[in-house]
Each structure stands twice: as structure tokens, then as C-alpha cells.
Amino acid sequence: MKNARQRHVSRRTALSAGLVVASGLVASACSSRSSGAPGHDDDGAAMAITHIHGITRDPRTGKVVIATHQGLYGLEQDGWTGGGPVLDLMGFAIAPDGSYLGSGHPGPALNLPQPAGLVRSTDQGRTWTVLSRGGESDFHALAAGPDFVIGFDGTLRLTEDQTTWSDLAIPAAPHSLAASPTSGVVLAATEQGLLASGDRGATWKPLTPPALLGLVAWADDNTIVGAGVDRRLHLSRDAGQSWTAGTKEVGEVTALGASTSDGKAEALFVVGTDVLRSTDGGATTERLG
């Protein structure tokens, strides 16, 4: 019999009707509001997704995954499906070994500390285990490098073993963090501009995209996708040295992920009630789910 920490409820939802996402560049505020797209758990109880805090494509399964106020959902043929517990995932990242890392606030049926600290799932979000800083940290920005994890909970922190952490200095608080999968270069989108660190956050240098970026993601070791306050997507193919601005406004992006698909930079992002995909800088978009 599974203990409370391992309990999960299968749940299914269609995000096409009335999804509510956090306003602003980053969905950084926790909310208990229940408006949003209706869904149901296995007992038929109504539920809704109220915020999407993160979006990415799992490199091992190819599945698009969203981290929400209600837990983790994956895109299946019949829509967005959740197979794990209610866990408000304020921060989410996929580690190089394929495990899921998160942080935030557990639902009432999940026996985890409040806040959760750094948690890990090795079964694609069905169960979660606390690794460190349980009851201490709610990482609103979280990124996994090739051999480290970096997060921001009011203080920028880094761990190499997912257990012990060191504090780092940064010129401005990051809205979002991203780590290159092989080189480990860290990007931080801040109100003072985009910053980059090649030494795991020990020192930082500014990068100069065409607009202030609120969200940033690595598609591969050289390709960066950013979402700007100008409501456009921005692309760099040389690790941030030069940039191309999207030719079309896509709207206010509240969650962003990136990968490489058929040699093209794939942007996965949330605008309003839509979960979208684009491989041409936002000139054309595909609605997911």
C-alpha cells in the first residue's frame, strides 16, 4: 500500500475552455483561485487548472509537459492528462538523468513539507520525494545544468549533489533561470536585463537582446529563445552574442520552454488561455491540446 507521500490521483483536463494563467511576465504568485478549465479526477470531482508556471518538452519521451498550480500534466492525444498528486509547481526542471525536479507547495493529500523545497520524481510526476530544503525553500525559478541545480527562493542558490546548497550573488533578482544542457552556462532574466554566467553563478555578464526579456530558455547549447516585454519571441543561435527579433507579436508570454526540432528552434509558450508552439519565431503558431 502506498503511503501518503506516494499517493496520486489520475486527472484529465482540456485547457481549451477558460484556462486562467498568471498575469505578468512570470507566474510568480501562488493562488487559491479555482476558476479555469474544468477537468475531473477519477471520482468525477470537478477540478480546474488556474496557473501554468512552466512548460517544456521531455527530451526522453518527446512529450510536452506543463507544471501547474494543480500539478504536472502531459500532452496526450486526447488532451492534457495529469497522473500525479496536486502539487503547486512554482519551479520545474528536467535533470540530465531524466528525473523531474520541482519546488512549490503540496496539496492537502500530499505528505510533503510546506514549502516543499527541492523535490524529485523518477516516474514522470506520479510520486515526489523531498531531496533538500523542505520547509525552507520555494524556488520560483529553477534550472538543471549538466551537473548542478540552480534556484532562486529570494536568494540565488546552487547545489551539485541536490542536497547541500551554496548561496550566490547576482546583480538583480531573476524572473527566470535557464542552464545550457552541456556547457552549463546559466542565463538569468532580470529587470536589469539578461545576464549570463559561465561559472555556475559565481560571476555574471550582461547580454544584449533587442528587448528586455522576462523569460528565457535554451533550445540547445547554442540556441536561446526569449520572450520579451515587446510581446515578441527573440532568438539567438550563438549563445546570446547576436539576436533576431520575431516579426510578429505573440502576446504576453507567461511560461516558456524551448527545444530543437528538425534543426529548428522550437518555442513552447503560454499566452492568455492558449498553450502554443512555434518554430519560426512566432510568425506562425500551433495551439497544443
CORTA-V589476 format. One record per residue. OMEGA is omega in whole degrees, 0 to 359 (* if undefined). NEAR is the number of other C-alpha atoms within 10 Angstrom. Layout:
{{OMEGA | NEAR} {OMEGA | NEAR}}
//
This chain:
{{182 | 5} {176 | 7} {186 | 8} {181 | 12} {185 | 16} {182 | 17} {172 | 17} {179 | 19} {175 | 15} {180 | 14} {187 | 24} {179 | 22} {171 | 22} {184 | 18} {187 | 22} {184 | 17} {167 | 12} {177 | 17} {178 | 20} {177 | 20} {183 | 24} {178 | 20} {182 | 15} {184 | 12} {182 | 20} {177 | 22} {190 | 22} {183 | 19} {176 | 11} {183 | 16} {176 | 12} {180 | 9} {184 | 12} {176 | 15} {180 | 14} {183 | 19} {180 | 19} {174 | 20} {182 | 18} {172 | 15} {185 | 15} {179 | 10} {179 | 9} {180 | 9} {181 | 10} {176 | 13} {184 | 18} {171 | 22} {184 | 24} {179 | 23} {167 | 33} {181 | 30} {182 | 28} {178 | 27} {179 | 26} {173 | 24} {179 | 21} {184 | 19} {181 | 13} {182 | 9} {185 | 9} {183 | 10} {173 | 13} {184 | 18} {175 | 22} {176 | 30} {189 | 25} {175 | 24} {181 | 29} {180 | 24} {186 | 27} {178 | 28} {175 | 25} {182 | 23} {176 | 17} {182 | 15} {182 | 8} {176 | 10} {183 | 15} {183 | 22} {176 | 21} {180 | 24} {183 | 20} {185 | 23} {173 | 25} {181 | 22} {181 | 25} {186 | 25} {178 | 29} {176 | 26} {181 | 26} {177 | 29} {175 | 25} {182 | 21} {180 | 19} {180 | 16} {179 | 10} {179 | 16} {179 | 15} {177 | 20} {181 | 27} {177 | 31} {179 | 29} {188 | 26} {181 | 25} {172 | 23} {186 | 16} {182 | 10} {184 | 15} {185 | 19} {177 | 16} {179 | 22} {180 | 15} {356 | 15} {190 | 18} {187 | 28} {175 | 23} {180 | 28} {182 | 22} {173 | 24} {176 | 18} {180 | 14} {175 | 13} {171 | 21} {180 | 23} {176 | 18} {183 | 19} {178 | 28} {177 | 17} {177 | 21} {184 | 16} {177 | 19} {173 | 19} {183 | 18} {183 | 15} {191 | 14} {169 | 21} {184 | 25} {178 | 27} {172 | 26} {186 | 28} {179 | 28} {178 | 27} {175 | 26} {182 | 22} {180 | 16} {178 | 16} {172 | 17} {179 | 23} {183 | 26} {179 | 28} {178 | 23} {191 | 18} {171 | 13} {176 | 15} {184 | 20} {180 | 19} {176 | 24} {176 | 18} {182 | 15} {180 | 12} {180 | 19} {180 | 12} {187 | 12} {172 | 17} {180 | 10} {182 | 14} {175 | 15} {177 | 13} {185 | 16} {181 | 12} {181 | 14} {181 | 18} {169 | 26} {179 | 20} {179 | 27} {175 | 25} {180 | 26} {178 | 29} {189 | 23} {182 | 20} {182 | 13} {180 | 15} {176 | 20} {183 | 20} {173 | 24} {177 | 31} {175 | 29} {185 | 26} {177 | 20} {178 | 13} {179 | 13} {181 | 18} {181 | 26} {178 | 23} {178 | 22} {176 | 18} {181 | 16} {174 | 12} {174 | 20} {179 | 21} {177 | 12} {184 | 14} {173 | 19} {181 | 11} {168 | 14} {189 | 18} {171 | 14} {184 | 20} {181 | 14} {174 | 19} {181 | 18} {176 | 28} {180 | 26} {183 | 29} {180 | 27} {173 | 28} {171 | 28} {171 | 23} {187 | 19} {179 | 16} {190 | 16} {180 | 20} {171 | 26} {178 | 30} {174 | 29} {187 | 31} {175 | 26} {175 | 17} {176 | 17} {177 | 18} {170 | 22} {180 | 31} {187 | 24} {171 | 27} {178 | 20} {180 | 18} {175 | 12} {172 | 20} {181 | 20} {176 | 11} {188 | 13} {173 | 20} {179 | 14} {176 | 20} {183 | 19} {186 | 13} {174 | 13} {178 | 15} {182 | 22} {181 | 17} {184 | 21} {182 | 30} {173 | 25} {187 | 28} {171 | 30} {182 | 27} {174 | 25} {176 | 22} {182 | 16} {180 | 11} {179 | 7} {180 | 8} {176 | 14} {179 | 23} {174 | 21} {174 | 32} {186 | 29} {181 | 29} {176 | 25} {180 | 18} {180 | 15} {187 | 17} {168 | 20} {194 | 23} {176 | 20} {176 | 21} {175 | 19} {179 | 20} {175 | 16} {178 | 25} {179 | 22} {172 | 14} {181 | 12} {176 | 17} {178 | 13} {182 | 13} {181 | 18} {* | 18}}
//
